[in-house]
Structures are given as C-alpha cells and as structure tokens.
Amino acid sequence: MRMLKLNKQNIYCCKKYVDSNMALFEEPILIKANPVTLSSAWGAELIGLVETGKLVFALDRYRYDGFFTVGDKFYVYTTYTDFDGSAQDADYVLNGISLTPNVVGIVLNRLAI
C-alpha cells in the first residue's frame, strides 16, 4: 500500500542505541509521515491520547516495519544543529507503536525542552 503524499510532514528520527550502558542516538533521518487527526474524544481515548502533548503519525508498513523502537527521539517542530549523539534538543520521544496490515502508527510524546 502506498501512503498518500498529500499531507506529508517532515520529521526527523534519531534511533536510540546503547553503548557502554549509555543511551546514545544516531544521526537524524528524514521521514515523510502522515499526521493522524483524531476527530473525536472517543478516538483519542481509544488509543490512549487523553492527555495533551502527543502526536500520531501513520507510515507505510512495507517500508517502516521493525524500524522504530520505543525511546527513539524525534525532531518535529524543532531543528537540530551540530548533532552530538545526545539528541538533547529533540522535541518528541517515541512512546508507542501500533501495527495494522498496511500501516505503522507511531505515538510521540512531547519532551520538556
């Protein structure tokens, strides 16, 4: 299944990895993702989005199946400069992943920056 290009948003993913018991992040990777709009309180509650500061994106499962792990950091509304492996200026962190036969859904939580 090919995702529509109509409403794509550029986000940058920094994949988390552990080196010597220290959490580090890889260089940001550009991802063109479809934002998911939750049009009702029922829909928001259904997937656990009853609190503010969360974003949901839908991605093509064929391309992104197994790509994300909880704890990856994202640049959604901010940009990175002089990336040092800490992703300390990222504004979101991956909190949840949902899978359907054709779509990977990612739930991002706002970081306090």
N, CA, C and O atoms as CSV, one atom per row, in Angstrom:
chain,resi,resn,atom,element,x,y,z
A,1,MET,N,N,0.842,-1.183,0.000
A,1,MET,CA,C,0.000,0.000,0.000
A,1,MET,C,C,0.879,1.235,0.000
A,1,MET,O,O,1.830,1.323,0.777
A,2,ARG,N,N,0.582,2.153,-0.832
A,2,ARG,CA,C,1.327,3.408,-0.895
A,2,ARG,C,C,0.546,4.479,-0.131
A,2,ARG,O,O,-0.658,4.641,-0.333
A,3,MET,N,N,1.235,5.203,0.743
A,3,MET,CA,C,0.597,6.265,1.512
A,3,MET,C,C,0.448,7.499,0.628
A,3,MET,O,O,1.301,7.765,-0.219
A,4,LEU,N,N,-0.623,8.243,0.822
A,4,LEU,CA,C,-0.837,9.469,0.068
A,4,LEU,C,C,0.224,10.496,0.393
A,4,LEU,O,O,0.655,10.605,1.541
A,5,LYS,N,N,0.647,11.244,-0.598
A,5,LYS,CA,C,1.660,12.277,-0.395
A,5,LYS,C,C,1.042,13.627,-0.075
A,5,LYS,O,O,1.756,14.607,0.138
A,6,LEU,N,N,-0.270,13.681,-0.041
A,6,LEU,CA,C,-0.979,14.936,0.104
A,6,LEU,C,C,-0.634,15.707,1.377
A,6,LEU,O,O,-0.352,16.904,1.314
A,7,ASN,N,N,-0.652,15.045,2.514
A,7,ASN,CA,C,-0.470,15.739,3.795
A,7,ASN,C,C,0.803,15.349,4.522
A,7,ASN,O,O,0.841,15.390,5.752
A,8,LYS,N,N,1.824,14.979,3.813
A,8,LYS,CA,C,3.069,14.538,4.447
A,8,LYS,C,C,3.711,15.669,5.248
A,8,LYS,O,O,3.668,16.836,4.858
A,9,GLN,N,N,4.302,15.293,6.367
A,9,GLN,CA,C,5.034,16.233,7.209
A,9,GLN,C,C,6.444,15.686,7.390
A,9,GLN,O,O,6.627,14.488,7.607
A,10,ASN,N,N,7.435,16.561,7.302
A,10,ASN,CA,C,8.820,16.146,7.520
A,10,ASN,C,C,9.111,16.065,9.013
A,10,ASN,O,O,8.946,17.040,9.746
A,11,ILE,N,N,9.549,14.883,9.450
A,11,ILE,CA,C,10.009,14.699,10.818
A,11,ILE,C,C,11.368,14.005,10.733
A,11,ILE,O,O,11.673,13.338,9.744
A,12,TYR,N,N,12.167,14.166,11.765
A,12,TYR,CA,C,13.497,13.564,11.795
A,12,TYR,C,C,13.582,12.597,12.960
A,12,TYR,O,O,13.296,12.964,14.100
A,13,CYS,N,N,13.974,11.362,12.679
A,13,CYS,CA,C,14.064,10.313,13.691
A,13,CYS,C,C,15.524,10.065,14.057
A,13,CYS,O,O,16.377,9.923,13.181
A,14,CYS,N,N,15.802,10.015,15.353
A,14,CYS,CA,C,17.117,9.644,15.863
A,14,CYS,C,C,16.953,8.304,16.577
A,14,CYS,O,O,16.382,8.234,17.665
A,15,LYS,N,N,17.458,7.253,15.955
A,15,LYS,CA,C,17.317,5.917,16.526
A,15,LYS,C,C,18.207,5.766,17.754
A,15,LYS,O,O,19.373,6.159,17.749
A,16,LYS,N,N,17.635,5.190,18.804
A,16,LYS,CA,C,18.335,5.008,20.068
A,16,LYS,C,C,19.184,3.735,20.026
A,16,LYS,O,O,18.771,2.716,19.472
A,17,TYR,N,N,20.369,3.812,20.618
A,17,TYR,CA,C,21.200,2.630,20.821
A,17,TYR,C,C,21.971,2.799,22.125
A,17,TYR,O,O,22.115,3.916,22.622
A,18,VAL,N,N,22.461,1.706,22.674
A,18,VAL,CA,C,23.177,1.741,23.956
A,18,VAL,C,C,24.637,1.378,23.721
A,18,VAL,O,O,24.949,0.378,23.074
A,19,ASP,N,N,25.528,2.212,24.260
A,19,ASP,CA,C,26.966,1.976,24.166
A,19,ASP,C,C,27.568,2.184,25.553
A,19,ASP,O,O,27.505,3.284,26.101
A,20,SER,N,N,28.146,1.137,26.116
A,20,SER,CA,C,28.748,1.197,27.464
A,20,SER,C,C,27.737,1.704,28.498
A,20,SER,O,O,28.038,2.607,29.278
A,21,ASN,N,N,26.546,1.116,28.496
A,21,ASN,CA,C,25.464,1.479,29.422
A,21,ASN,C,C,25.032,2.940,29.309
A,21,ASN,O,O,24.507,3.509,30.266
A,22,MET,N,N,25.249,3.536,28.166
A,22,MET,CA,C,24.877,4.930,27.942
A,22,MET,C,C,23.973,5.011,26.716
A,22,MET,O,O,24.311,4.492,25.652
A,23,ALA,N,N,22.833,5.661,26.869
A,23,ALA,CA,C,21.903,5.802,25.746
A,23,ALA,C,C,22.400,6.897,24.809
A,23,ALA,O,O,22.599,8.041,25.219
A,24,LEU,N,N,22.596,6.530,23.555
A,24,LEU,CA,C,23.017,7.470,22.527
A,24,LEU,C,C,22.045,7.383,21.352
A,24,LEU,O,O,21.217,6.475,21.281
A,25,PHE,N,N,22.158,8.332,20.440
A,25,PHE,CA,C,21.244,8.384,19.312
A,25,PHE,C,C,22.017,8.569,18.018
A,25,PHE,O,O,23.017,9.284,17.964
A,26,GLU,N,N,21.525,7.902,16.967
A,26,GLU,CA,C,22.131,8.012,15.647
A,26,GLU,C,C,21.761,9.351,15.012
A,26,GLU,O,O,20.855,10.046,15.471
A,27,GLU,N,N,22.480,9.692,13.948
A,27,GLU,CA,C,22.185,10.924,13.202
A,27,GLU,C,C,20.716,10.961,12.786
A,27,GLU,O,O,20.157,9.921,12.440
A,28,PRO,N,N,20.079,12.125,12.811
A,28,PRO,CA,C,18.670,12.233,12.418
A,28,PRO,C,C,18.439,11.796,10.967
A,28,PRO,O,O,19.214,12.125,10.069
A,29,ILE,N,N,17.350,11.047,10.769
A,29,ILE,CA,C,16.952,10.555,9.452
A,29,ILE,C,C,15.631,11.216,9.082
A,29,ILE,O,O,14.683,11.197,9.868
A,30,LEU,N,N,15.566,11.795,7.895
A,30,LEU,CA,C,14.335,12.428,7.428
A,30,LEU,C,C,13.291,11.374,7.110
A,30,LEU,O,O,13.560,10.406,6.398
A,31,ILE,N,N,12.090,11.577,7.651
A,31,ILE,CA,C,10.951,10.708,7.370
A,31,ILE,C,C,9.784,11.596,6.979
A,31,ILE,O,O,9.485,12.580,7.656
A,32,LYS,N,N,9.131,11.246,5.889
A,32,LYS,CA,C,7.930,11.963,5.465
A,32,LYS,C,C,6.739,11.151,5.955
A,32,LYS,O,O,6.446,10.078,5.429
A,33,ALA,N,N,6.050,11.680,6.976
A,33,ALA,CA,C,4.994,10.935,7.661
A,33,ALA,C,C,3.642,11.625,7.502
A,33,ALA,O,O,3.561,12.843,7.340
A,34,ASN,N,N,2.594,10.825,7.552
A,34,ASN,CA,C,1.225,11.334,7.512
A,34,ASN,C,C,0.739,11.563,8.936
A,34,ASN,O,O,0.639,10.608,9.706
A,35,PRO,N,N,0.432,12.817,9.311
A,35,PRO,CA,C,-0.138,13.042,10.637
A,35,PRO,C,C,-1.535,12.444,10.707
A,35,PRO,O,O,-2.296,12.509,9.741
A,36,VAL,N,N,-1.868,11.864,11.851
A,36,VAL,CA,C,-3.198,11.292,12.055
A,36,VAL,C,C,-4.001,12.274,12.883
A,36,VAL,O,O,-3.610,12.631,13.994
A,37,THR,N,N,-5.120,12.706,12.339
A,37,THR,CA,C,-6.001,13.622,13.044
A,37,THR,C,C,-7.044,12.817,13.793
A,37,THR,O,O,-7.729,11.976,13.212
A,38,LEU,N,N,-7.160,13.076,15.068
A,38,LEU,CA,C,-8.176,12.408,15.873
A,38,LEU,C,C,-9.373,13.338,15.971
A,38,LEU,O,O,-9.306,14.387,16.612
A,39,SER,N,N,-10.457,12.952,15.337
A,39,SER,CA,C,-11.589,13.857,15.184
A,39,SER,C,C,-12.599,13.773,16.305
A,39,SER,O,O,-13.595,14.496,16.280
A,40,SER,N,N,-12.380,12.917,17.286
A,40,SER,CA,C,-13.350,12.813,18.366
A,40,SER,C,C,-12.654,12.460,19.667
A,40,SER,O,O,-11.538,11.940,19.673
A,41,ALA,N,N,-13.330,12.750,20.765
A,41,ALA,CA,C,-12.797,12.378,22.073
A,41,ALA,C,C,-12.748,10.861,22.189
A,41,ALA,O,O,-11.835,10.321,22.814
A,42,TRP,N,N,-13.718,10.161,21.594
A,42,TRP,CA,C,-13.734,8.701,21.621
A,42,TRP,C,C,-12.493,8.141,20.925
A,42,TRP,O,O,-11.849,7.230,21.443
A,43,GLY,N,N,-12.159,8.682,19.755
A,43,GLY,CA,C,-10.981,8.217,19.018
A,43,GLY,C,C,-9.705,8.461,19.792
A,43,GLY,O,O,-8.813,7.612,19.794
A,44,ALA,N,N,-9.601,9.596,20.447
A,44,ALA,CA,C,-8.418,9.911,21.237
A,44,ALA,C,C,-8.292,8.978,22.425
A,44,ALA,O,O,-7.197,8.512,22.740
A,45,GLU,N,N,-9.405,8.703,23.085
A,45,GLU,CA,C,-9.376,7.819,24.252
A,45,GLU,C,C,-9.093,6.378,23.844
A,45,GLU,O,O,-8.457,5.629,24.585
A,46,LEU,N,N,-9.562,6.002,22.682
A,46,LEU,CA,C,-9.390,4.644,22.191
A,46,LEU,C,C,-7.919,4.257,22.101
A,46,LEU,O,O,-7.557,3.130,22.437
A,47,ILE,N,N,-7.058,5.187,21.646
A,47,ILE,CA,C,-5.639,4.852,21.532
A,47,ILE,C,C,-4.795,5.516,22.622
A,47,ILE,O,O,-3.575,5.620,22.491
A,48,GLY,N,N,-5.441,5.960,23.686
A,48,GLY,CA,C,-4.717,6.454,24.848
A,48,GLY,C,C,-4.208,7.871,24.729
A,48,GLY,O,O,-3.217,8.226,25.366
A,49,LEU,N,N,-4.867,8.692,23.924
A,49,LEU,CA,C,-4.399,10.065,23.749
A,49,LEU,C,C,-5.275,11.049,24.517
A,49,LEU,O,O,-5.708,12.060,23.964
A,50,VAL,N,N,-5.533,10.761,25.765
A,50,VAL,CA,C,-6.387,11.637,26.552
A,50,VAL,C,C,-5.612,12.803,27.154
A,50,VAL,O,O,-6.217,13.710,27.725
A,51,GLU,N,N,-4.317,12.799,27.040
A,51,GLU,CA,C,-3.518,13.910,27.552
A,51,GLU,C,C,-2.944,14.711,26.381
A,51,GLU,O,O,-2.811,14.196,25.271
A,52,THR,N,N,-2.612,15.949,26.636
A,52,THR,CA,C,-2.063,16.789,25.579
A,52,THR,C,C,-0.583,16.490,25.387
A,52,THR,O,O,0.049,15.845,26.223
A,53,GLY,N,N,-0.044,16.969,24.277
A,53,GLY,CA,C,1.378,16.810,24.024
A,53,GLY,C,C,1.731,15.550,23.278
A,53,GLY,O,O,2.899,15.163,23.245
A,54,LYS,N,N,0.748,14.895,22.672
A,54,LYS,CA,C,1.023,13.691,21.900
A,54,LYS,C,C,0.701,13.929,20.435
A,54,LYS,O,O,-0.225,14.666,20.097
A,55,LEU,N,N,1.479,13.291,19.573
A,55,LEU,CA,C,1.238,13.317,18.134
A,55,LEU,C,C,1.198,11.879,17.638
A,55,LEU,O,O,1.879,11.008,18.178
A,56,VAL,N,N,0.395,11.636,16.605
A,56,VAL,CA,C,0.320,10.314,15.995
A,56,VAL,C,C,0.611,10.476,14.513
A,56,VAL,O,O,0.075,11.371,13.860
A,57,PHE,N,N,1.471,9.599,13.981
A,57,PHE,CA,C,1.797,9.603,12.561
A,57,PHE,C,C,1.573,8.206,12.001
A,57,PHE,O,O,1.774,7.208,12.693
A,58,ALA,N,N,1.153,8.146,10.740
A,58,ALA,CA,C,0.967,6.877,10.041
A,58,ALA,C,C,2.020,6.767,8.947
A,58,ALA,O,O,2.275,7.718,8.208
A,59,LEU,N,N,2.628,5.578,8.860
A,59,LEU,CA,C,3.681,5.323,7.879
A,59,LEU,C,C,3.408,4.004,7.164
A,59,LEU,O,O,2.715,3.132,7.690
A,60,ASP,N,N,3.946,3.870,5.987
A,60,ASP,CA,C,3.808,2.661,5.189
A,60,ASP,C,C,4.507,1.490,5.883
A,60,ASP,O,O,5.711,1.549,6.130
A,61,ARG,N,N,3.767,0.434,6.196
A,61,ARG,CA,C,4.352,-0.699,6.920
A,61,ARG,C,C,5.395,-1.429,6.077
A,61,ARG,O,O,6.368,-1.954,6.618
A,62,TYR,N,N,5.206,-1.465,4.790
A,62,TYR,CA,C,6.176,-2.133,3.922
A,62,TYR,C,C,7.575,-1.529,4.093
A,62,TYR,O,O,8.574,-2.248,4.075
A,63,ARG,N,N,7.635,-0.226,4.257
A,63,ARG,CA,C,8.915,0.468,4.368
A,63,ARG,C,C,9.436,0.549,5.806
A,63,ARG,O,O,10.645,0.468,6.023
A,64,TYR,N,N,8.538,0.707,6.796
A,64,TYR,CA,C,8.971,1.009,8.163
A,64,TYR,C,C,8.680,-0.079,9.194
A,64,TYR,O,O,8.810,0.173,10.392
A,65,ASP,N,N,8.294,-1.271,8.769
A,65,ASP,CA,C,8.047,-2.349,9.715
A,65,ASP,C,C,9.352,-2.734,10.419
A,65,ASP,O,O,10.333,-3.076,9.758
A,66,GLY,N,N,9.368,-2.680,11.747
A,66,GLY,CA,C,10.554,-3.024,12.529
A,66,GLY,C,C,11.607,-1.934,12.604
A,66,GLY,O,O,12.676,-2.154,13.174
A,67,PHE,N,N,11.335,-0.771,12.047
A,67,PHE,CA,C,12.309,0.321,12.005
A,67,PHE,C,C,12.414,1.060,13.345
A,67,PHE,O,O,13.511,1.423,13.772
A,68,PHE,N,N,11.283,1.280,13.999
A,68,PHE,CA,C,11.243,2.106,15.208
A,68,PHE,C,C,11.317,1.267,16.476
A,68,PHE,O,O,10.886,0.115,16.500
A,69,THR,N,N,11.876,1.869,17.538
A,69,THR,CA,C,11.844,1.284,18.868
A,69,THR,C,C,11.427,2.364,19.857
A,69,THR,O,O,11.728,3.542,19.670
A,70,VAL,N,N,10.736,1.952,20.903
A,70,VAL,CA,C,10.314,2.903,21.929
A,70,VAL,C,C,11.562,3.554,22.516
A,70,VAL,O,O,12.524,2.868,22.861
A,71,GLY,N,N,11.541,4.873,22.626
A,71,GLY,CA,C,12.692,5.622,23.138
A,71,GLY,C,C,13.425,6.394,22.057
A,71,GLY,O,O,14.237,7.265,22.368
A,72,ASP,N,N,13.153,6.089,20.773
A,72,ASP,CA,C,13.741,6.895,19.698
A,72,ASP,C,C,13.272,8.338,19.872
A,72,ASP,O,O,12.144,8.579,20.302
A,73,LYS,N,N,14.130,9.289,19.542
A,73,LYS,CA,C,13.764,10.701,19.664
A,73,LYS,C,C,13.494,11.300,18.288
A,73,LYS,O,O,14.033,10.846,17.278
A,74,PHE,N,N,12.648,12.331,18.271
A,74,PHE,CA,C,12.216,12.949,17.026
A,74,PHE,C,C,12.316,14.473,17.086
A,74,PHE,O,O,12.089,15.096,18.123
A,75,TYR,N,N,12.659,15.037,15.949
A,75,TYR,CA,C,12.581,16.483,15.740
A,75,TYR,C,C,11.355,16.713,14.874
A,75,TYR,O,O,11.347,16.359,13.694
A,76,VAL,N,N,10.315,17.307,15.459
A,76,VAL,CA,C,9.078,17.547,14.721
A,76,VAL,C,C,8.932,19.036,14.433
A,76,VAL,O,O,8.781,19.435,13.279
A,77,TYR,N,N,8.977,19.849,15.466
A,77,TYR,CA,C,8.826,21.296,15.298
A,77,TYR,C,C,10.133,22.046,15.520
A,77,TYR,O,O,10.178,23.265,15.358
A,78,THR,N,N,11.184,21.344,15.884
A,78,THR,CA,C,12.496,21.964,16.071
A,78,THR,C,C,13.470,21.384,15.048
A,78,THR,O,O,13.180,20.375,14.406
A,79,THR,N,N,14.601,22.018,14.906
A,79,THR,CA,C,15.644,21.501,14.015
A,79,THR,C,C,16.900,21.252,14.843
A,79,THR,O,O,17.087,21.846,15.905
A,80,TYR,N,N,17.731,20.392,14.354
A,80,TYR,CA,C,18.951,20.066,15.078
A,80,TYR,C,C,20.122,20.847,14.481
A,80,TYR,O,O,20.143,21.162,13.291
A,81,THR,N,N,21.080,21.145,15.333
A,81,THR,CA,C,22.319,21.799,14.898
A,81,THR,C,C,23.478,21.109,15.582
A,81,THR,O,O,23.394,20.785,16.767
A,82,ASP,N,N,24.544,20.881,14.865
A,82,ASP,CA,C,25.738,20.236,15.434
A,82,ASP,C,C,25.367,19.001,16.256
A,82,ASP,O,O,25.575,18.974,17.469
A,83,PHE,N,N,24.831,18.005,15.608
A,83,PHE,CA,C,24.367,16.798,16.299
A,83,PHE,C,C,25.530,16.104,16.996
A,83,PHE,O,O,26.543,15.803,16.366
A,84,ASP,N,N,25.386,15.845,18.310
A,84,ASP,CA,C,26.473,15.263,19.102
A,84,ASP,C,C,26.167,13.857,19.620
A,84,ASP,O,O,26.954,13.309,20.392
A,85,GLY,N,N,25.046,13.265,19.214
A,85,GLY,CA,C,24.692,11.926,19.655
A,85,GLY,C,C,23.766,11.877,20.847
A,85,GLY,O,O,23.312,10.797,21.225
A,86,SER,N,N,23.469,13.020,21.454
A,86,SER,CA,C,22.589,13.030,22.626
A,86,SER,C,C,21.139,13.326,22.271
A,86,SER,O,O,20.239,12.970,23.033
A,87,ALA,N,N,20.892,13.962,21.143
A,87,ALA,CA,C,19.549,14.372,20.727
A,87,ALA,C,C,18.858,15.166,21.831
A,87,ALA,O,O,17.644,15.067,22.008
A,88,GLN,N,N,19.629,15.945,22.564
A,88,GLN,CA,C,19.080,16.687,23.697
A,88,GLN,C,C,18.126,17.802,23.284
A,88,GLN,O,O,17.314,18.247,24.096
A,89,ASP,N,N,18.208,18.258,22.045
A,89,ASP,CA,C,17.298,19.314,21.605
A,89,ASP,C,C,16.116,18.774,20.805
A,89,ASP,O,O,15.386,19.548,20.185
A,90,ALA,N,N,15.917,17.442,20.809
A,90,ALA,CA,C,14.741,16.845,20.165
A,90,ALA,C,C,13.504,17.247,20.964
A,90,ALA,O,O,13.577,17.454,22.175
A,91,ASP,N,N,12.371,17.355,20.276
A,91,ASP,CA,C,11.169,17.796,20.976
A,91,ASP,C,C,10.146,16.687,21.242
A,91,ASP,O,O,9.173,16.922,21.958
A,92,TYR,N,N,10.337,15.486,20.685
A,92,TYR,CA,C,9.420,14.371,20.933
A,92,TYR,C,C,10.190,13.070,21.110
A,92,TYR,O,O,11.304,12.918,20.610
A,93,VAL,N,N,9.572,12.130,21.835
A,93,VAL,CA,C,10.128,10.791,22.023
A,93,VAL,C,C,9.044,9.774,21.667
A,93,VAL,O,O,7.861,10.001,21.920
A,94,LEU,N,N,9.460,8.656,21.080
A,94,LEU,CA,C,8.519,7.611,20.681
A,94,LEU,C,C,8.027,6.867,21.919
A,94,LEU,O,O,8.812,6.323,22.695
A,95,ASN,N,N,6.702,6.860,22.078
A,95,ASN,CA,C,6.083,6.248,23.245
A,95,ASN,C,C,5.316,4.981,22.907
A,95,ASN,O,O,5.125,4.127,23.774
A,96,GLY,N,N,4.871,4.841,21.654
A,96,GLY,CA,C,4.081,3.673,21.294
A,96,GLY,C,C,4.095,3.403,19.805
A,96,GLY,O,O,4.260,4.311,18.990
A,97,ILE,N,N,3.919,2.130,19.464
A,97,ILE,CA,C,3.892,1.699,18.070
A,97,ILE,C,C,2.668,0.819,17.894
A,97,ILE,O,O,2.443,-0.098,18.684
A,98,SER,N,N,1.874,1.088,16.864
A,98,SER,CA,C,0.743,0.223,16.557
A,98,SER,C,C,0.871,-0.249,15.121
A,98,SER,O,O,1.309,0.493,14.241
A,99,LEU,N,N,0.481,-1.494,14.902
A,99,LEU,CA,C,0.617,-2.093,13.581
A,99,LEU,C,C,-0.736,-2.552,13.057
A,99,LEU,O,O,-1.533,-3.142,13.786
A,100,THR,N,N,-0.979,-2.276,11.797
A,100,THR,CA,C,-2.097,-2.849,11.063
A,100,THR,C,C,-1.470,-3.567,9.881
A,100,THR,O,O,-0.256,-3.476,9.695
A,101,PRO,N,N,-2.242,-4.271,9.082
A,101,PRO,CA,C,-1.625,-4.967,7.945
A,101,PRO,C,C,-0.862,-4.053,6.982
A,101,PRO,O,O,0.084,-4.500,6.334
A,102,ASN,N,N,-1.259,-2.777,6.879
A,102,ASN,CA,C,-0.619,-1.887,5.915
A,102,ASN,C,C,0.063,-0.666,6.513
A,102,ASN,O,O,0.809,0.020,5.814
A,103,VAL,N,N,-0.175,-0.379,7.788
A,103,VAL,CA,C,0.283,0.882,8.367
A,103,VAL,C,C,1.000,0.656,9.691
A,103,VAL,O,O,0.592,-0.173,10.504
A,104,VAL,N,N,2.083,1.414,9.888
A,104,VAL,CA,C,2.747,1.513,11.188
A,104,VAL,C,C,2.325,2.857,11.770
A,104,VAL,O,O,2.545,3.900,11.155
A,105,GLY,N,N,1.729,2.832,12.935
A,105,GLY,CA,C,1.360,4.058,13.623
A,105,GLY,C,C,2.346,4.312,14.743
A,105,GLY,O,O,2.655,3.405,15.516
A,106,ILE,N,N,2.844,5.532,14.840
A,106,ILE,CA,C,3.761,5.868,15.925
A,106,ILE,C,C,3.143,6.984,16.773
A,106,ILE,O,O,2.594,7.951,16.244
A,107,VAL,N,N,3.241,6.833,18.085
A,107,VAL,CA,C,2.725,7.814,19.026
A,107,VAL,C,C,3.919,8.502,19.680
A,107,VAL,O,O,4.756,7.854,20.309
A,108,LEU,N,N,3.984,9.811,19.526
A,108,LEU,CA,C,5.101,10.593,20.062
A,108,LEU,C,C,4.632,11.437,21.242
A,108,LEU,O,O,3.558,12.037,21.195
A,109,ASN,N,N,5.440,11.481,22.299
A,109,ASN,CA,C,5.172,12.325,23.464
A,109,ASN,C,C,6.085,13.538,23.422
A,109,ASN,O,O,7.261,13.430,23.075
A,110,ARG,N,N,5.548,14.672,23.771
A,110,ARG,CA,C,6.300,15.916,23.835
A,110,ARG,C,C,7.300,15.848,24.978
A,110,ARG,O,O,6.949,15.445,26.086
A,111,LEU,N,N,8.541,16.238,24.718
A,111,LEU,CA,C,9.568,16.344,25.750
A,111,LEU,C,C,9.567,17.763,26.308
A,111,LEU,O,O,9.244,18.710,25.590
A,112,ALA,N,N,9.912,17.914,27.532
A,112,ALA,CA,C,10.045,19.241,28.129
A,112,ALA,C,C,11.390,19.804,27.756
A,112,ALA,O,O,12.416,19.415,28.314
A,113,ILE,N,N,11.386,20.724,26.810
A,113,ILE,CA,C,12.650,21.329,26.396
A,113,ILE,C,C,12.608,22.828,26.619
A,113,ILE,O,O,13.583,23.522,26.331
